[in-house]
Amino acid sequence: PTGSDLAKYDKVGTIFAGYHYDLNFLTIHGKSRFPGLYIWLRDGRRLAVAVPEGCLLVQAGKQMEWMTGGHVRAGMHEVVFTEATAAAVETARAEGRSLWRGASTFFS
């Protein structure tokens, strides 16, 4: 898990976790208070992720890919400071909430 101080790193385009897959079996992403998580589809499209309340995003890791002989492929993802992140930071600042973005990721 990682943490980022959005009061300090607040420029649109700042990359917190560049395009990558994880080496573990599964990566489980929880809901973040700040948007910026993207997944990459097999056709090369990048999609912003909004994990609904009470839900998790589960991605295969490289171990799963190896164990299935490539039938299940590791999920590519990244975390970037976007315009939506900036808007969420301003809301949090106005409400006096923490501006730390913590990754609520579990690796299995």
Secondary structure, 3 states (H helix, E strand, C coil): CCEEECCCCCCCCCEEEEEECCCCCEEEECCCCCCCEEEECCCCCEEECCCCCCCCEEEECHHHHHHCCCCCCCCEEEEECCHHHHHHHHHHHHCCCCCEEECCEEEC
